[in-house]
Amino acid sequence: MNDLKFLKEVKMFPKTHIIINLLISIILLFLLPPLGVLILFLSSFLIDVDHYLYYVVVKKRFSLKSAYNWFRLHGQKFKQLSFNEVKKHKQGILILHGMEPIIFLALLSKFFPLLIFVVLGFILHLIEDLIVERKLGTAEYKLSVVYSIYDHILKRKLKHII
């Protein structure tokens, strides 16, 4: 249970992804072309644009600052819940967080080779998310967009925390 308390303190906000992936990208500069590393780095945190899109749909507001604050408040309330309570709440539908967008982009990379670096950035991002969310019991939302849609619309009829 101590593990769960620690993991609830760790959240993968954009700043965390940027710092981790900047360090990884610096190392990758020795192995991959600089343009590819730049694309990988940018995609490793810009994937979170889907969080903003979710906010726009739910709150019908376009302020990036308000979206960030809303997610921080949401995260603080989420941290106070028990493992079982976490499982009762709907998760947001994040259209870029899952294997389906990765597979789609990987297929497109056959025609647009630089997209493979977007795929690698997305995979890196999702691995980082999964490390934190696996023990929180919310990792399945990071594995499949289809699952998150199913869970959000069909399975759960409970309200959001906020």
C-alpha positions as CSV (number, residue, x, y, z in Angstrom):
1,M,0.0,0.0,0.0
2,N,3.0,2.3,0.5
3,D,3.7,1.8,-3.2
4,L,0.2,3.1,-4.0
5,K,0.7,6.1,-1.8
6,F,4.0,6.9,-3.5
7,L,2.6,6.4,-7.0
8,K,-0.3,8.7,-6.2
9,E,2.3,11.4,-5.6
10,V,3.9,10.8,-9.0
11,K,2.0,12.1,-11.9
12,M,3.2,12.3,-15.5
13,F,2.5,15.9,-16.3
14,P,4.0,17.4,-19.4
15,K,7.0,18.8,-17.5
16,T,7.9,15.3,-16.2
17,H,7.7,13.8,-19.7
18,I,9.7,16.7,-21.1
19,I,12.6,16.3,-18.6
20,I,12.7,12.5,-18.9
21,N,12.5,12.5,-22.7
22,L,15.0,15.3,-23.1
23,L,17.6,13.2,-21.3
24,I,16.6,10.1,-23.4
25,S,16.8,12.2,-26.6
26,I,20.3,13.5,-25.8
27,I,21.4,9.9,-25.5
28,L,19.6,8.9,-28.7
29,L,21.4,11.7,-30.6
30,F,24.4,9.3,-30.7
31,L,22.3,6.6,-32.4
32,L,19.7,8.3,-34.6
33,P,19.5,11.2,-37.0
34,P,19.0,14.6,-35.2
35,L,15.7,15.3,-37.1
36,G,14.4,11.9,-36.0
37,V,15.4,12.6,-32.4
38,L,13.7,16.0,-32.5
39,I,10.5,14.4,-33.8
40,L,10.7,11.7,-31.2
41,F,11.2,14.2,-28.4
42,L,8.4,16.5,-29.5
43,S,5.9,13.6,-30.0
44,S,6.8,12.1,-26.6
45,F,5.0,15.0,-24.8
46,L,2.8,16.6,-27.5
47,I,0.8,13.3,-27.5
48,D,-0.8,14.9,-24.4
49,V,-2.7,17.3,-26.7
50,D,-5.5,14.7,-26.4
51,H,-5.9,15.6,-22.7
52,Y,-6.5,19.2,-23.8
53,L,-9.0,18.1,-26.4
54,Y,-10.8,16.1,-23.8
55,Y,-11.0,19.2,-21.6
56,V,-12.4,21.3,-24.5
57,V,-15.1,18.7,-25.1
58,V,-16.0,18.2,-21.4
59,K,-15.8,21.9,-20.2
60,K,-16.4,23.6,-23.6
61,R,-13.6,26.1,-22.9
62,F,-10.4,26.6,-24.8
63,S,-8.0,28.1,-22.2
64,L,-4.9,26.0,-22.1
65,K,-4.1,27.4,-18.6
66,S,-7.6,26.5,-17.3
67,A,-7.2,23.0,-18.8
68,Y,-3.9,22.5,-17.0
69,N,-5.3,23.7,-13.7
70,W,-8.4,21.5,-14.1
71,F,-6.2,18.4,-14.6
72,R,-4.1,19.3,-11.6
73,L,-7.1,19.7,-9.4
74,H,-8.6,16.5,-10.9
75,G,-5.3,14.8,-10.0
76,Q,-5.3,16.0,-6.5
77,K,-8.8,14.7,-5.9
78,F,-7.9,11.4,-7.6
79,K,-4.9,11.0,-5.2
80,Q,-7.2,11.0,-2.2
81,L,-9.3,8.0,-3.4
82,S,-8.6,4.4,-2.5
83,F,-7.7,1.9,-5.1
84,N,-11.4,0.6,-5.2
85,E,-12.7,4.1,-5.5
86,V,-10.4,4.9,-8.4
87,K,-11.8,1.9,-10.3
88,K,-15.4,3.3,-9.9
89,H,-14.7,6.6,-11.7
90,K,-14.9,7.2,-15.4
91,Q,-11.6,7.9,-17.1
92,G,-11.3,10.4,-20.0
93,I,-11.2,9.2,-23.6
94,L,-7.7,10.1,-24.8
95,I,-7.6,9.5,-28.6
96,L,-3.8,9.3,-28.9
97,H,-3.1,7.2,-25.8
98,G,-3.4,3.6,-26.9
99,M,-2.1,0.9,-29.3
100,E,-4.6,1.8,-32.1
101,P,-3.0,5.3,-32.9
102,I,0.4,3.7,-32.7
103,I,-0.5,0.9,-35.1
104,F,-2.1,3.4,-37.5
105,L,0.9,5.7,-37.5
106,A,3.3,2.7,-37.9
107,L,1.4,1.7,-41.0
108,L,1.5,5.2,-42.3
109,S,5.2,5.3,-41.7
110,K,5.6,3.0,-44.7
111,F,4.7,6.0,-46.8
112,F,6.0,8.8,-44.6
113,P,9.2,7.3,-43.0
114,L,9.6,10.1,-40.4
115,L,6.4,9.0,-38.7
116,I,8.3,6.1,-37.2
117,F,9.9,8.7,-34.8
118,V,6.4,9.8,-33.8
119,V,5.5,6.2,-33.1
120,L,8.7,5.8,-31.0
121,G,7.8,9.0,-29.1
122,F,4.3,7.9,-28.4
123,I,5.6,4.5,-27.2
124,L,8.1,6.1,-24.9
125,H,5.3,8.3,-23.5
126,L,2.9,5.4,-22.9
127,I,5.6,3.3,-21.2
128,E,6.2,6.2,-18.8
129,D,2.5,6.5,-18.1
130,L,2.1,2.8,-17.7
131,I,4.9,2.6,-15.1
132,V,2.9,5.0,-12.9
133,E,-0.7,3.8,-13.8
134,R,-0.2,0.1,-13.6
135,K,-0.4,0.0,-9.8
136,L,-3.2,2.6,-9.8
137,G,-5.3,0.1,-11.8
138,T,-5.8,2.6,-14.7
139,A,-3.2,1.2,-17.1
140,E,-5.8,-0.3,-19.5
141,Y,-6.8,3.2,-20.5
142,K,-3.2,3.8,-21.8
143,L,-3.3,0.5,-23.8
144,S,-6.4,0.9,-25.9
145,V,-8.5,3.8,-27.1
146,V,-11.3,1.3,-27.9
147,Y,-11.3,0.1,-24.3
148,S,-11.4,3.6,-22.9
149,I,-14.4,4.4,-25.1
150,Y,-16.1,1.2,-24.1
151,D,-15.5,1.9,-20.4
152,H,-16.4,5.6,-20.6
153,I,-19.6,5.2,-22.6
154,L,-21.0,1.8,-22.0
155,K,-19.7,0.2,-18.8
156,R,-19.6,3.0,-16.2
157,K,-22.4,5.4,-15.4
158,L,-20.7,7.1,-12.5
159,K,-19.8,10.8,-12.5
160,H,-16.4,12.3,-12.8
161,I,-14.5,13.3,-9.7
162,I,-14.9,17.0,-10.7
